Amino acid sequence: MTSWQIVRIIAGTFILLTLALGLPGSPLYMSQWWLAFTAFVGANLLQSGFTKWCLMESILRKLGVKPGC
């Protein structure tokens, strides 16, 4: 897998998990503050779309994951 594939998997997992933890109707509900983390992930995805730089991808590359689209 390439770094971008892993970034997308991690971002999708974080979004779904934090929505489950932050929405009051969810059986996993903990606190609505989890939705702030959802917004943080979304903002980072938006920023990386414009700047073509992603911190998570930089970290994965330093860990030896091959780059790619």
PyMOL Python script that loads the backbone (N, CA, C, O; Angstrom):
from pymol import cmd

cmd.read_pdbstr("""\
ATOM      1  N   MET A   1       0.836  -1.180   0.000  1.00  0.00           N
ATOM      2  CA  MET A   1       0.000   0.000   0.000  1.00  0.00           C
ATOM      3  C   MET A   1       0.882   1.246   0.000  1.00  0.00           C
ATOM      4  O   MET A   1       1.979   1.250   0.558  1.00  0.00           O
ATOM      5  N   THR A   2       0.389   2.277  -0.625  1.00  0.00           N
ATOM      6  CA  THR A   2       1.128   3.527  -0.673  1.00  0.00           C
ATOM      7  C   THR A   2       0.698   4.439   0.481  1.00  0.00           C
ATOM      8  O   THR A   2      -0.304   4.199   1.154  1.00  0.00           O
ATOM      9  N   SER A   3       1.489   5.484   0.680  1.00  0.00           N
ATOM     10  CA  SER A   3       1.212   6.395   1.793  1.00  0.00           C
ATOM     11  C   SER A   3      -0.162   7.047   1.665  1.00  0.00           C
ATOM     12  O   SER A   3      -0.844   7.229   2.674  1.00  0.00           O
ATOM     13  N   TRP A   4      -0.589   7.406   0.443  1.00  0.00           N
ATOM     14  CA  TRP A   4      -1.899   8.048   0.287  1.00  0.00           C
ATOM     15  C   TRP A   4      -3.048   7.101   0.572  1.00  0.00           C
ATOM     16  O   TRP A   4      -4.085   7.518   1.088  1.00  0.00           O
ATOM     17  N   GLN A   5      -2.874   5.840   0.244  1.00  0.00           N
ATOM     18  CA  GLN A   5      -3.919   4.870   0.565  1.00  0.00           C
ATOM     19  C   GLN A   5      -4.070   4.743   2.084  1.00  0.00           C
ATOM     20  O   GLN A   5      -5.184   4.693   2.605  1.00  0.00           O
ATOM     21  N   ILE A   6      -2.949   4.693   2.775  1.00  0.00           N
ATOM     22  CA  ILE A   6      -2.988   4.563   4.229  1.00  0.00           C
ATOM     23  C   ILE A   6      -3.575   5.818   4.862  1.00  0.00           C
ATOM     24  O   ILE A   6      -4.351   5.722   5.813  1.00  0.00           O
ATOM     25  N   VAL A   7      -3.214   6.998   4.348  1.00  0.00           N
ATOM     26  CA  VAL A   7      -3.771   8.249   4.867  1.00  0.00           C
ATOM     27  C   VAL A   7      -5.288   8.243   4.735  1.00  0.00           C
ATOM     28  O   VAL A   7      -5.990   8.623   5.672  1.00  0.00           O
ATOM     29  N   ARG A   8      -5.794   7.823   3.602  1.00  0.00           N
ATOM     30  CA  ARG A   8      -7.246   7.787   3.390  1.00  0.00           C
ATOM     31  C   ARG A   8      -7.929   6.792   4.321  1.00  0.00           C
ATOM     32  O   ARG A   8      -9.011   7.063   4.840  1.00  0.00           O
ATOM     33  N   ILE A   9      -7.307   5.662   4.528  1.00  0.00           N
ATOM     34  CA  ILE A   9      -7.869   4.650   5.438  1.00  0.00           C
ATOM     35  C   ILE A   9      -7.905   5.188   6.871  1.00  0.00           C
ATOM     36  O   ILE A   9      -8.911   5.042   7.565  1.00  0.00           O
ATOM     37  N   ILE A  10      -6.814   5.804   7.309  1.00  0.00           N
ATOM     38  CA  ILE A  10      -6.752   6.354   8.665  1.00  0.00           C
ATOM     39  C   ILE A  10      -7.776   7.473   8.829  1.00  0.00           C
ATOM     40  O   ILE A  10      -8.499   7.508   9.825  1.00  0.00           O
ATOM     41  N   ALA A  11      -7.843   8.392   7.855  1.00  0.00           N
ATOM     42  CA  ALA A  11      -8.791   9.514   7.947  1.00  0.00           C
ATOM     43  C   ALA A  11     -10.229   9.005   7.987  1.00  0.00           C
ATOM     44  O   ALA A  11     -11.026   9.464   8.804  1.00  0.00           O
ATOM     45  N   GLY A  12     -10.563   8.066   7.117  1.00  0.00           N
ATOM     46  CA  GLY A  12     -11.915   7.508   7.104  1.00  0.00           C
ATOM     47  C   GLY A  12     -12.260   6.814   8.408  1.00  0.00           C
ATOM     48  O   GLY A  12     -13.376   6.949   8.909  1.00  0.00           O
ATOM     49  N   THR A  13     -11.319   6.078   8.957  1.00  0.00           N
ATOM     50  CA  THR A  13     -11.530   5.394  10.228  1.00  0.00           C
ATOM     51  C   THR A  13     -11.754   6.389  11.350  1.00  0.00           C
ATOM     52  O   THR A  13     -12.675   6.229  12.151  1.00  0.00           O
ATOM     53  N   PHE A  14     -10.906   7.428  11.416  1.00  0.00           N
ATOM     54  CA  PHE A  14     -11.073   8.453  12.452  1.00  0.00           C
ATOM     55  C   PHE A  14     -12.415   9.156  12.331  1.00  0.00           C
ATOM     56  O   PHE A  14     -13.079   9.396  13.339  1.00  0.00           O
ATOM     57  N   ILE A  15     -12.821   9.488  11.120  1.00  0.00           N
ATOM     58  CA  ILE A  15     -14.099  10.189  10.932  1.00  0.00           C
ATOM     59  C   ILE A  15     -15.263   9.320  11.383  1.00  0.00           C
ATOM     60  O   ILE A  15     -16.127   9.783  12.127  1.00  0.00           O
ATOM     61  N   LEU A  16     -15.295   8.080  10.946  1.00  0.00           N
ATOM     62  CA  LEU A  16     -16.399   7.201  11.336  1.00  0.00           C
ATOM     63  C   LEU A  16     -16.409   6.924  12.834  1.00  0.00           C
ATOM     64  O   LEU A  16     -17.471   6.912  13.458  1.00  0.00           O
ATOM     65  N   LEU A  17     -15.238   6.704  13.410  1.00  0.00           N
ATOM     66  CA  LEU A  17     -15.159   6.420  14.842  1.00  0.00           C
ATOM     67  C   LEU A  17     -15.583   7.629  15.668  1.00  0.00           C
ATOM     68  O   LEU A  17     -16.348   7.484  16.622  1.00  0.00           O
ATOM     69  N   THR A  18     -15.097   8.822  15.317  1.00  0.00           N
ATOM     70  CA  THR A  18     -15.449   9.995  16.105  1.00  0.00           C
ATOM     71  C   THR A  18     -16.904  10.409  15.908  1.00  0.00           C
ATOM     72  O   THR A  18     -17.509  10.983  16.814  1.00  0.00           O
ATOM     73  N   LEU A  19     -17.470  10.127  14.745  1.00  0.00           N
ATOM     74  CA  LEU A  19     -18.907  10.356  14.578  1.00  0.00           C
ATOM     75  C   LEU A  19     -19.699   9.418  15.482  1.00  0.00           C
ATOM     76  O   LEU A  19     -20.672   9.831  16.113  1.00  0.00           O
ATOM     77  N   ALA A  20     -19.281   8.155  15.545  1.00  0.00           N
ATOM     78  CA  ALA A  20     -19.963   7.192  16.410  1.00  0.00           C
ATOM     79  C   ALA A  20     -19.849   7.598  17.881  1.00  0.00           C
ATOM     80  O   ALA A  20     -20.781   7.389  18.657  1.00  0.00           O
ATOM     81  N   LEU A  21     -18.720   8.173  18.260  1.00  0.00           N
ATOM     82  CA  LEU A  21     -18.524   8.585  19.649  1.00  0.00           C
ATOM     83  C   LEU A  21     -19.175   9.929  19.970  1.00  0.00           C
ATOM     84  O   LEU A  21     -19.409  10.233  21.140  1.00  0.00           O
ATOM     85  N   GLY A  22     -19.477  10.747  18.936  1.00  0.00           N
ATOM     86  CA  GLY A  22     -19.962  12.088  19.187  1.00  0.00           C
ATOM     87  C   GLY A  22     -21.421  12.348  18.889  1.00  0.00           C
ATOM     88  O   GLY A  22     -21.954  13.377  19.304  1.00  0.00           O
ATOM     89  N   LEU A  23     -22.086  11.447  18.181  1.00  0.00           N
ATOM     90  CA  LEU A  23     -23.501  11.664  17.870  1.00  0.00           C
ATOM     91  C   LEU A  23     -24.380  11.063  18.966  1.00  0.00           C
ATOM     92  O   LEU A  23     -24.249   9.882  19.286  1.00  0.00           O
ATOM     93  N   PRO A  24     -25.275  11.871  19.545  1.00  0.00           N
ATOM     94  CA  PRO A  24     -26.083  11.408  20.677  1.00  0.00           C
ATOM     95  C   PRO A  24     -26.907  10.145  20.419  1.00  0.00           C
ATOM     96  O   PRO A  24     -27.164   9.401  21.366  1.00  0.00           O
ATOM     97  N   GLY A  25     -27.322   9.877  19.213  1.00  0.00           N
ATOM     98  CA  GLY A  25     -28.126   8.686  18.943  1.00  0.00           C
ATOM     99  C   GLY A  25     -27.321   7.409  18.800  1.00  0.00           C
ATOM    100  O   GLY A  25     -27.895   6.325  18.693  1.00  0.00           O
ATOM    101  N   SER A  26     -26.015   7.518  18.796  1.00  0.00           N
ATOM    102  CA  SER A  26     -25.144   6.363  18.580  1.00  0.00           C
ATOM    103  C   SER A  26     -25.045   5.493  19.832  1.00  0.00           C
ATOM    104  O   SER A  26     -25.033   6.013  20.948  1.00  0.00           O
ATOM    105  N   PRO A  27     -24.976   4.174  19.654  1.00  0.00           N
ATOM    106  CA  PRO A  27     -24.798   3.300  20.821  1.00  0.00           C
ATOM    107  C   PRO A  27     -23.414   3.463  21.465  1.00  0.00           C
ATOM    108  O   PRO A  27     -23.213   3.040  22.604  1.00  0.00           O
ATOM    109  N   LEU A  28     -22.467   4.066  20.753  1.00  0.00           N
ATOM    110  CA  LEU A  28     -21.115   4.285  21.286  1.00  0.00           C
ATOM    111  C   LEU A  28     -20.925   5.700  21.825  1.00  0.00           C
ATOM    112  O   LEU A  28     -19.810   6.093  22.167  1.00  0.00           O
ATOM    113  N   TYR A  29     -22.016   6.462  21.900  1.00  0.00           N
ATOM    114  CA  TYR A  29     -21.932   7.878  22.285  1.00  0.00           C
ATOM    115  C   TYR A  29     -21.186   8.077  23.598  1.00  0.00           C
ATOM    116  O   TYR A  29     -21.454   7.412  24.599  1.00  0.00           O
ATOM    117  N   MET A  30     -20.227   9.028  23.562  1.00  0.00           N
ATOM    118  CA  MET A  30     -19.474   9.389  24.769  1.00  0.00           C
ATOM    119  C   MET A  30     -19.676  10.871  25.091  1.00  0.00           C
ATOM    120  O   MET A  30     -20.069  11.231  26.200  1.00  0.00           O
ATOM    121  N   SER A  31     -19.397  11.729  24.089  1.00  0.00           N
ATOM    122  CA  SER A  31     -19.497  13.171  24.287  1.00  0.00           C
ATOM    123  C   SER A  31     -19.543  13.841  22.919  1.00  0.00           C
ATOM    124  O   SER A  31     -18.940  13.359  21.961  1.00  0.00           O
ATOM    125  N   GLN A  32     -20.267  14.962  22.837  1.00  0.00           N
ATOM    126  CA  GLN A  32     -20.318  15.682  21.569  1.00  0.00           C
ATOM    127  C   GLN A  32     -18.983  16.321  21.221  1.00  0.00           C
ATOM    128  O   GLN A  32     -18.792  16.750  20.083  1.00  0.00           O
ATOM    129  N   TRP A  33     -18.057  16.396  22.164  1.00  0.00           N
ATOM    130  CA  TRP A  33     -16.738  16.961  21.895  1.00  0.00           C
ATOM    131  C   TRP A  33     -15.946  16.121  20.901  1.00  0.00           C
ATOM    132  O   TRP A  33     -14.992  16.620  20.303  1.00  0.00           O
ATOM    133  N   TRP A  34     -16.317  14.861  20.712  1.00  0.00           N
ATOM    134  CA  TRP A  34     -15.656  14.028  19.707  1.00  0.00           C
ATOM    135  C   TRP A  34     -15.862  14.591  18.303  1.00  0.00           C
ATOM    136  O   TRP A  34     -15.058  14.338  17.406  1.00  0.00           O
ATOM    137  N   LEU A  35     -16.934  15.351  18.112  1.00  0.00           N
ATOM    138  CA  LEU A  35     -17.195  15.946  16.802  1.00  0.00           C
ATOM    139  C   LEU A  35     -16.155  16.999  16.448  1.00  0.00           C
ATOM    140  O   LEU A  35     -15.954  17.295  15.270  1.00  0.00           O
ATOM    141  N   ALA A  36     -15.494  17.568  17.445  1.00  0.00           N
ATOM    142  CA  ALA A  36     -14.402  18.509  17.182  1.00  0.00           C
ATOM    143  C   ALA A  36     -13.245  17.792  16.502  1.00  0.00           C
ATOM    144  O   ALA A  36     -12.591  18.359  15.627  1.00  0.00           O
ATOM    145  N   PHE A  37     -12.991  16.557  16.895  1.00  0.00           N
ATOM    146  CA  PHE A  37     -11.930  15.770  16.251  1.00  0.00           C
ATOM    147  C   PHE A  37     -12.315  15.445  14.812  1.00  0.00           C
ATOM    148  O   PHE A  37     -11.464  15.442  13.923  1.00  0.00           O
ATOM    149  N   THR A  38     -13.598  15.173  14.586  1.00  0.00           N
ATOM    150  CA  THR A  38     -14.088  14.937  13.230  1.00  0.00           C
ATOM    151  C   THR A  38     -13.827  16.165  12.364  1.00  0.00           C
ATOM    152  O   THR A  38     -13.358  16.043  11.233  1.00  0.00           O
ATOM    153  N   ALA A  39     -14.130  17.343  12.894  1.00  0.00           N
ATOM    154  CA  ALA A  39     -13.885  18.587  12.164  1.00  0.00           C
ATOM    155  C   ALA A  39     -12.394  18.798  11.918  1.00  0.00           C
ATOM    156  O   ALA A  39     -12.012  19.281  10.852  1.00  0.00           O
ATOM    157  N   PHE A  40     -11.550  18.447  12.875  1.00  0.00           N
ATOM    158  CA  PHE A  40     -10.096  18.569  12.724  1.00  0.00           C
ATOM    159  C   PHE A  40      -9.598  17.699  11.571  1.00  0.00           C
ATOM    160  O   PHE A  40      -8.799  18.156  10.753  1.00  0.00           O
ATOM    161  N   VAL A  41     -10.053  16.475  11.498  1.00  0.00           N
ATOM    162  CA  VAL A  41      -9.649  15.574  10.410  1.00  0.00           C
ATOM    163  C   VAL A  41     -10.128  16.132   9.070  1.00  0.00           C
ATOM    164  O   VAL A  41      -9.372  16.150   8.098  1.00  0.00           O
ATOM    165  N   GLY A  42     -11.371  16.585   9.018  1.00  0.00           N
ATOM    166  CA  GLY A  42     -11.905  17.162   7.787  1.00  0.00           C
ATOM    167  C   GLY A  42     -11.136  18.393   7.350  1.00  0.00           C
ATOM    168  O   GLY A  42     -10.866  18.562   6.161  1.00  0.00           O
ATOM    169  N   ALA A  43     -10.778  19.259   8.296  1.00  0.00           N
ATOM    170  CA  ALA A  43     -10.004  20.460   7.972  1.00  0.00           C
ATOM    171  C   ALA A  43      -8.623  20.097   7.440  1.00  0.00           C
ATOM    172  O   ALA A  43      -8.120  20.746   6.523  1.00  0.00           O
ATOM    173  N   ASN A  44      -8.012  19.069   8.008  1.00  0.00           N
ATOM    174  CA  ASN A  44      -6.705  18.631   7.519  1.00  0.00           C
ATOM    175  C   ASN A  44      -6.799  18.048   6.116  1.00  0.00           C
ATOM    176  O   ASN A  44      -5.908  18.268   5.296  1.00  0.00           O
ATOM    177  N   LEU A  45      -7.862  17.310   5.830  1.00  0.00           N
ATOM    178  CA  LEU A  45      -8.057  16.786   4.482  1.00  0.00           C
ATOM    179  C   LEU A  45      -8.251  17.925   3.484  1.00  0.00           C
ATOM    180  O   LEU A  45      -7.697  17.893   2.385  1.00  0.00           O
ATOM    181  N   LEU A  46      -9.028  18.917   3.863  1.00  0.00           N
ATOM    182  CA  LEU A  46      -9.250  20.078   3.005  1.00  0.00           C
ATOM    183  C   LEU A  46      -7.944  20.832   2.763  1.00  0.00           C
ATOM    184  O   LEU A  46      -7.630  21.189   1.628  1.00  0.00           O
ATOM    185  N   GLN A  47      -7.196  21.069   3.816  1.00  0.00           N
ATOM    186  CA  GLN A  47      -5.913  21.765   3.702  1.00  0.00           C
ATOM    187  C   GLN A  47      -4.951  21.003   2.803  1.00  0.00           C
ATOM    188  O   GLN A  47      -4.285  21.608   1.963  1.00  0.00           O
ATOM    189  N   SER A  48      -4.867  19.693   2.964  1.00  0.00           N
ATOM    190  CA  SER A  48      -3.935  18.917   2.146  1.00  0.00           C
ATOM    191  C   SER A  48      -4.352  18.888   0.680  1.00  0.00           C
ATOM    192  O   SER A  48      -3.505  18.735  -0.200  1.00  0.00           O
ATOM    193  N   GLY A  49      -5.633  19.031   0.412  1.00  0.00           N
ATOM    194  CA  GLY A  49      -6.096  19.108  -0.971  1.00  0.00           C
ATOM    195  C   GLY A  49      -5.619  20.365  -1.676  1.00  0.00           C
ATOM    196  O   GLY A  49      -5.349  20.348  -2.876  1.00  0.00           O
ATOM    197  N   PHE A  50      -5.517  21.459  -0.923  1.00  0.00           N
ATOM    198  CA  PHE A  50      -5.066  22.723  -1.503  1.00  0.00           C
ATOM    199  C   PHE A  50      -3.542  22.847  -1.539  1.00  0.00           C
ATOM    200  O   PHE A  50      -2.981  23.350  -2.512  1.00  0.00           O
ATOM    201  N   THR A  51      -2.875  22.389  -0.481  1.00  0.00           N
ATOM    202  CA  THR A  51      -1.428  22.591  -0.373  1.00  0.00           C
ATOM    203  C   THR A  51      -0.611  21.405  -0.881  1.00  0.00           C
ATOM    204  O   THR A  51       0.595  21.532  -1.097  1.00  0.00           O
ATOM    205  N   LYS A  52      -1.249  20.266  -1.072  1.00  0.00           N
ATOM    206  CA  LYS A  52      -0.570  19.024  -1.479  1.00  0.00           C
ATOM    207  C   LYS A  52       0.473  18.566  -0.456  1.00  0.00           C
ATOM    208  O   LYS A  52       1.451  17.907  -0.808  1.00  0.00           O
ATOM    209  N   TRP A  53       0.251  18.925   0.824  1.00  0.00           N
ATOM    210  CA  TRP A  53       1.113  18.484   1.914  1.00  0.00           C
ATOM    211  C   TRP A  53       0.239  17.939   3.024  1.00  0.00           C
ATOM    212  O   TRP A  53      -0.769  18.544   3.390  1.00  0.00           O
ATOM    213  N   CYS A  54       0.630  16.790   3.560  1.00  0.00           N
ATOM    214  CA  CYS A  54      -0.131  16.148   4.625  1.00  0.00           C
ATOM    215  C   CYS A  54       0.846  15.636   5.678  1.00  0.00           C
ATOM    216  O   CYS A  54       1.767  14.883   5.363  1.00  0.00           O
ATOM    217  N   LEU A  55       0.644  16.045   6.923  1.00  0.00           N
ATOM    218  CA  LEU A  55       1.529  15.633   8.007  1.00  0.00           C
ATOM    219  C   LEU A  55       1.536  14.113   8.165  1.00  0.00           C
ATOM    220  O   LEU A  55       2.596  13.513   8.346  1.00  0.00           O
ATOM    221  N   MET A  56       0.367  13.492   8.097  1.00  0.00           N
ATOM    222  CA  MET A  56       0.301  12.035   8.252  1.00  0.00           C
ATOM    223  C   MET A  56       1.115  11.335   7.174  1.00  0.00           C
ATOM    224  O   MET A  56       1.791  10.346   7.456  1.00  0.00           O
ATOM    225  N   GLU A  57       1.058  11.835   5.945  1.00  0.00           N
ATOM    226  CA  GLU A  57       1.847  11.224   4.876  1.00  0.00           C
ATOM    227  C   GLU A  57       3.340  11.394   5.141  1.00  0.00           C
ATOM    228  O   GLU A  57       4.120  10.476   4.889  1.00  0.00           O
ATOM    229  N   SER A  58       3.744  12.557   5.646  1.00  0.00           N
ATOM    230  CA  SER A  58       5.157  12.783   5.976  1.00  0.00           C
ATOM    231  C   SER A  58       5.626  11.802   7.047  1.00  0.00           C
ATOM    232  O   SER A  58       6.730  11.263   6.965  1.00  0.00           O
ATOM    233  N   ILE A  59       4.791  11.577   8.040  1.00  0.00           N
ATOM    234  CA  ILE A  59       5.123  10.630   9.112  1.00  0.00           C
ATOM    235  C   ILE A  59       5.235   9.221   8.548  1.00  0.00           C
ATOM    236  O   ILE A  59       6.176   8.495   8.870  1.00  0.00           O
ATOM    237  N   LEU A  60       4.280   8.830   7.706  1.00  0.00           N
ATOM    238  CA  LEU A  60       4.317   7.482   7.122  1.00  0.00           C
ATOM    239  C   LEU A  60       5.554   7.276   6.254  1.00  0.00           C
ATOM    240  O   LEU A  60       6.150   6.199   6.274  1.00  0.00           O
ATOM    241  N   ARG A  61       5.944   8.294   5.494  1.00  0.00           N
ATOM    242  CA  ARG A  61       7.142   8.178   4.661  1.00  0.00           C
ATOM    243  C   ARG A  61       8.386   7.997   5.511  1.00  0.00           C
ATOM    244  O   ARG A  61       9.274   7.223   5.153  1.00  0.00           O
ATOM    245  N   LYS A  62       8.461   8.706   6.639  1.00  0.00           N
ATOM    246  CA  LYS A  62       9.610   8.547   7.534  1.00  0.00           C
ATOM    247  C   LYS A  62       9.642   7.156   8.158  1.00  0.00           C
ATOM    248  O   LYS A  62      10.702   6.663   8.543  1.00  0.00           O
ATOM    249  N   LEU A  63       8.470   6.527   8.255  1.00  0.00           N
ATOM    250  CA  LEU A  63       8.394   5.159   8.773  1.00  0.00           C
ATOM    251  C   LEU A  63       8.680   4.111   7.707  1.00  0.00           C
ATOM    252  O   LEU A  63       8.673   2.913   7.988  1.00  0.00           O
ATOM    253  N   GLY A  64       8.934   4.571   6.472  1.00  0.00           N
ATOM    254  CA  GLY A  64       9.335   3.653   5.416  1.00  0.00           C
ATOM    255  C   GLY A  64       8.243   3.245   4.435  1.00  0.00           C
ATOM    256  O   GLY A  64       8.476   2.388   3.583  1.00  0.00           O
ATOM    257  N   VAL A  65       7.057   3.840   4.536  1.00  0.00           N
ATOM    258  CA  VAL A  65       5.976   3.517   3.615  1.00  0.00           C
ATOM    259  C   VAL A  65       6.292   4.184   2.277  1.00  0.00           C
ATOM    260  O   VAL A  65       6.721   5.337   2.236  1.00  0.00           O
ATOM    261  N   LYS A  66       6.075   3.448   1.182  1.00  0.00           N
ATOM    262  CA  LYS A  66       6.393   4.012  -0.128  1.00  0.00           C
ATOM    263  C   LYS A  66       5.388   5.087  -0.517  1.00  0.00           C
ATOM    264  O   LYS A  66       4.194   4.950  -0.254  1.00  0.00           O
ATOM    265  N   PRO A  67       5.872   6.161  -1.146  1.00  0.00           N
ATOM    266  CA  PRO A  67       4.977   7.227  -1.590  1.00  0.00           C
ATOM    267  C   PRO A  67       4.146   6.776  -2.785  1.00  0.00           C
ATOM    268  O   PRO A  67       4.473   5.788  -3.443  1.00  0.00           O
ATOM    269  N   GLY A  68       3.093   7.492  -3.052  1.00  0.00           N
ATOM    270  CA  GLY A  68       2.276   7.166  -4.220  1.00  0.00           C
ATOM    271  C   GLY A  68       0.945   7.880  -4.179  1.00  0.00           C
ATOM    272  O   GLY A  68       0.576   8.492  -3.176  1.00  0.00           O
ATOM    273  N   CYS A  69       0.226   7.792  -5.291  1.00  0.00           N
ATOM    274  CA  CYS A  69      -1.063   8.455  -5.427  1.00  0.00           C
ATOM    275  C   CYS A  69      -2.187   7.517  -5.079  1.00  0.00           C
ATOM    276  O   CYS A  69      -3.354   7.903  -5.136  1.00  0.00           O
TER     277      CYS A  69
END
""", "prot")
cmd.dss("prot")
cmd.show_as("cartoon", "prot")
cmd.util.cbc("prot")
cmd.orient("prot")
